[in-house]
Amino acid sequence: MDQRTAADYLIASKQCEILGLEQLLRTGRLVVSVSNLVHALQRERGASNMYVASDGQRFAGEITPLRACAADQEAQFRACLNELDVDAASLPGASRLFSRIAQVIHGLEELRGARETIDALDMDTDTLVTGYSELVQGLLAVVFEAADSAADPDISRVLVAMFHLMQGKEFAGRERAVGAAGFARGGLDAGMIERLRQLIENQERCFEIFAEFADGEPLALWRDGGVEPCPAELERLRRIAFSATRRTTVGADCCDRWFDEASRRIDAMKRVEDRLEATLESLCQEKIAAAEQDLRCHRDEIEVLAEEQSTGEGFALFANGPEGEASGAVAANDVTYAADVARSQLGRSLADLVQSQSRRLQVMSEELNAARAALNERKTIEKAKGLIMRHRKISEEEAYRFLRQVAMSQSRRLADVAADTVTMEDILKQ
């Protein structure tokens, strides 16, 4: 059996890169289907919330077509799932991704029974919003895992931007639900007002990260498409919501205006999502085409040089000596590749190709680390919230509020406070 050469492994490296990009393309299409399904569920949640809050007087006619739209998007989502390789256990993050998907499938099955309860007006608005929100959070977790496992820095940046835009849009959807329920009752209580403030703050943080990682057309549409800054009419209604308690009572028309304005802004966010999705698809296709072209060039160059190689000549030597030991030496990490000591053109060219690939992968790794920093911060905050919830026996919102108050009192970043909390995990578990 012939032994594999350096050229064989160099080609294999490029083939692995192409396979990874093709998997990213399939994952990207799954993310697009998640985006569309989330938006459909958010619309259904909004109408269902208004229906229940008004004791069936509002949005009774809108619920059925919105559910049909959600069913269509669910079918698209499941079709994309069928394209994933469930046997790809070696893929980065595959176990976490598949676990998130399993949770979502279970949630979608439970939703069918919940809809019957909503139709019978046998569910309160808090339970309704919480149920839909947990399902949406499960879908967003699928996007998070896709972004976290992306091995290309440019694609990773788009996925990070998309995740935080979708998460911010979900907070905007919950804001719409809380405000609509409060206005429908004639005014918001203290708990609703506090929830509204927190949801607005959560949106702003997500949108800051989105703007940091997005660029080009999506970012331009974000700034010019009716999302940021927040429309004046919605800001006015927010001020009314903060001051309109159950004792002051607001007009019934406020509820409809609030719902319409909040929905208009959420729809504008979806248009930015759509533009990001087009960017993601195009970028994946371009990356695959470029990698395939590189592979063809590598093969052609190696074949030509192999034909020119004289029999009996040596191959490239890789010296691990001091930098500059041989003229033309190129450093990559801790190894110095002395291409000039090779006695064949093939050896020198292979050394050049290996060095080029090594440098490119190193740059990609550094760029990936930068792109994933925002995701790592989010992981840390979520873990810190969980620890505080268990230790103090409080809700997720209260845990987040506690972390935020500590960060503000100490003039520190929320992520840094969360990191310190996580380091005390053993103490908090006692």
N, C-alpha and C positions, 0 to 999 in steps of 0.2 A: 504493500500500500504506500503510495507516494505521500510524503510529508507535506503539510501545508506550508506555503511560503509567507513572507511578510506581506506580499501583494494580496494573497488570499484573505488575510485578516484585515487588511486595509479596505478591501472591497466589502467584506462582511460588515465592517463598521459603518460604512455608508448605507448598506442595505438595511441594517438595524435602524438607522436614522429615518429612512424612508418608511419602514414599517411603523415606527413610532408616530410619524407625521400622519400616516393614513389612519391610525387609531385615533389620533387627535381630531382628524376631520370627522370621524364618526361620532366622537364624543361632543364635538362642537355642534353637530346637527342635533344631538340629544339635548344640548343646552338650549338651542333654539326652540325645540318642542316644549321644553320646560317653561321657557319664557312665555310662550303662547298659552300654555295650560294655566300657568299662574295668573295671567291677565284675565283669562276667562273665569277662573274661580273667584278672583277679586271682584269682578263685575257681578257674578252670581251672589257673592257674599253681601255686596252693597245693597242689591235689590231685596234679598231675603231679609236683611236687617231692617230695611225700611218697612217691609211687609209685616214683620213681627212687631216692630215698635209701634206701628199704627193699628195694631189689632186687625190686620187684613184689609185696611182701607186703602192702602197705597201699594203700587207695584204688583198687584195680583196678576195683571196681564203680562208683565215683563218677565216674570220668573221662568215660565216654560221655555221661551226662545233662548234665554240665557243659559238654561240648563242644557239645551240641545247643542249650543255652541261649545259649552264645556265638554260635552260628550264627544264632539268631533275632535277637539284638541286632545282629549284623553286618548282617542284612537290613534292620533298622530304620534303621541308620546310613546304608546305601546309599540307602534311600528318601529320607531327608532330604537327602542329597547331590544327588539328582535334582531337588529343589526349588530348589537354588541356581542363580542366573543365572551360568553360566560365561562369558557374554559381557560381564559387568559389569566390564570392565577398569578403569573409572574409580573404582570403589568404593575407599575407603581400605583399604590393606593387602590388597587382593584378590590381588595377585601372591604375597605371602608365604603367605596362607591356602591358595591353590590348590596351591602347592608342598608345603606340609605335608600336604595331603590326598593328593597323589600318592605321597608317601613312605609314608603309612599304607596305602593300597591295595596297594602293592608288598609291604609287610610282612605284610598279611593273606594275600596269595597265597603267600608263603613259609612261613607258619605251617602250611599244609596238609601240606607235606612234612616239617616238623619234628615234627608229631604222629606220623607213621609211625615216625620215629626214636625217639621217646619210647616208643612201644608196644613196640619191639624192645629197650628198655633199652640203646640204643646211644648214649646221651647222658648226660654227667655233670651233676650238679645246678648247677654254676656256669654252664655253657653254657646250660642250660635257663632259669635265672633271668635271665641276661643277655639272652637272646633275647626272652623275654616282656616284660622291662622296657623294652627298646628300643622295642618296638611300643607299649607303653603310653605311653612318653615322647613318641612321635610323635603319639599321640592327644591327649595333654595340650598339645602344641604347637599343635594346632588350637584348643583352648580359649583358649590364650594369645593367639593372633592375633585371635580373636573379641573378647576383652576389650580388646585394644590398639586395635582399630578402632572400638569402640563410640563413637558421637557423642553419646550422652545420658549425663549424669553419674550419674543414679540407676541406670540399667541398667548402666553401667560398674562401679559399686560392687558390684553383685550379681555380675557376671562376675568381678571381681577376687577377691571372697570365694570364689566357686565354684572358680576356678582353684587358689587356694592350699589349699583344703580337699581337692580332688582330688589335688594334688601331695603334700600331707601324707599322705593315705590311701595313695598309692602307696609312699611311704617306709615306712608301717606294713606294707604288704604285703610289701615286701622284708625288713623286720625279721622278719616271720613266717617267710619262706622261709629266711633265714640261721639263725634259731634252731632251726627244725624240722630242717634238715639237720645242725646241730651236735648236737642231742639224739639224732637217729637214729643218729649215729655213736658215741654214748656220751659226747660232750663236745665243747666248742668249742676250736679252736686259737686262737693269739694273733691271727691275721689276722681270724678270724671275730668275735672279741670286739671288736676295733677297729672293724670294719664295723658291728657292732651299736650301738656307742656313737655313731658318726657318724649312723646312720640315725635314732636317737632324737633327736639334736640337730637334724637336718634337719626332722623332724616338728614339733618345738617351734617352730622359726622360722616354718614355714608356718602353723601354727595361730595364732600370734600375729597374723600379718597377716590371716588369716581373721577372727579375733575383732574386729580393728580395723574391718573393712569390713562385717561382717554385723550385723544387728540384728533385733529383733522375734522372731518364732517360731523361725527357724533358730538364732539365738543361744541362746534359752532351751532349745531341744531339745539343743543342743550341751552345755550345762552340766548338764542334768538327765537326759540320755538314755544315760548310760553311756560317754561318751567322755572328757571332762575333768571332774575329774582322772582319771588313768589308774586303772582298777580295781585293787584291792589284790592280787588273786590274780595278775594279770599282772605287777605290780611285783615280787611275790615270785619269780615265775619268771624275771624279768629278773636278779634278784640271783643266782639259782642259775646262770643262763647265764654270768654274768660270772666266777663262781668255779669252774664245772665244766669243767675242762680234760680232754683225752683221757686223762690219767693218773689223774684222780680217778674218772671214770666215773659216770654218772647212770642212774637206773632208766628202763626203756623207757616207763613211764607218763608221764614228764615230757614226752616228745615229743608225745603225744596231748593232754595238758593244755595245753601251750604252744599248739599249733595251735588248739585249741578256744577258748581265752581270747583269743588274738590275732584269730581270726575273728569272735568275738562283738563285739569292739571295732570292727573294720572294718565289720561290718554296721551297727553303730550310727552310724558315720560316713556310711554310705550313706543312712540315714534322714534325716540332716541335709541331705545332698545333694538328696534328693527334695523336702524342704521348700523348699530354695533354688530348685529348678527350678520349683516351683509359683509361688513369688514372682516369678521371672523372667517366666514366661508371663503372669501377671496384670498385672505392671507394664507389659510391652510393650503389652498390650491397652488398658490404661488410658491410656497415653501416646498411642496412635494415636487413641482416641476423643476425647481432649482436643484433640489437634491438629486433627482433623476438625471439631470444634465451633468452634474458633477460626477455621478457614477459612470456615465458614458465616457466622459473625458478621462477619468482615471483609467478605465479599462483600455481605451484607445491608446493612451500614452504608454501604459505598461506594455501593451502588445507590441507597439512600435519599438520601444527601447529593448525589449527582450529579443526581437529579431536582429537588432544591431549589436547585441552583446557578443563579444568574442568568447569562445569556449575556453575554459580554464581560468578566466579572470575571477577575482574575488568578489565578495559582496560587501555591502556597507557595514562599517563597524560603528558601534555605539559606545563611546567612551564616557565613563562617569568620573572623569578627572576634573581638575580645577578649571574654572571658566577661562576661556581664551587659551587653553593648552594647545589647541590646534587652530590654525587660521581657518576662518569660516565656521567655527563652532557656534551652534545656536542653542540657547538654554530653554528648556521647557520644564517647569517645576524644578526638581532637584537633579535632573539628568541633562547632560550636555551632549548633543548629537553632533559628532564631528563628521560632517558630510564629506569633507575634503580628503579623508583618509580612505574613502571607498575607491577601489581600483576599476570601477566600471561606471559608465554613464547611467545604467539601470540602477545601480546602488545609490548613486548620488540623487537621482530623481526620486527614488522611493523614500530616501531620507528627507528630502524636501517635502514630499507629500505627507509623510508621517508628522513632521514638525508642524506643517500648516494645519493639519487636522487637530493636533494636540493643542495648538494655540487657540484655534477656533472653539474647541470644546471648553477650554478654560475660560474664555471670554463669555461663552454662553452660560457657564456655571455661575460666574459672578453676576451676570445680568439677571439670571433666574433668582438668585438669592435676594437681590434688590426687589424684584417683583413680588416675591413671596413674603416679604417682611410684613406687609399689611395683613396678609392672611394669618401669619404667625401671631401677630398682635391680637387678632380677633380670637384665635384659638385660646390664647392666654386669658383674655377677658372672659370668655365663656367658661373656662375652667375655674377662674376665680369666683365668678358668680355662683357656680354650682357649689363650691366649697362654702361660701357664705350662706347660701340658702340652707344647706344641711346643718351648718354650725349654729345659725341663729334662728332656724325654723321660720324663714320668711319666704315671700314669693320672689319670682325672678325679677319683677319690676322693682321691688324693695331692695333686692341685693344690688341691682345696677345703680339705683339711687344712692345706696350706701357707698359704693365704690366711687361714684362721681363726687359725692360730698367730701370724701377723704381727699381725693385728688385736688379739689378746689381749695380746701382748707390748707393744704400743704403746697399749693402752687406747683403741682406736678402733673405730668401726663397721666391720663387714665391707664394707659398700657403699662406704665412703670409701676403704678400702684397695684395693678393686677398681677404683675410679675412678682412683686414682693409678697403678695397674698399667697400665690402658688408655692413660693419657697417655704411657707409656713404650713404646708398641707398636712404634715404629720401632726402638728399641734392642733389644727382645726378639726381633725378627725377624732380627737380624743373626747 
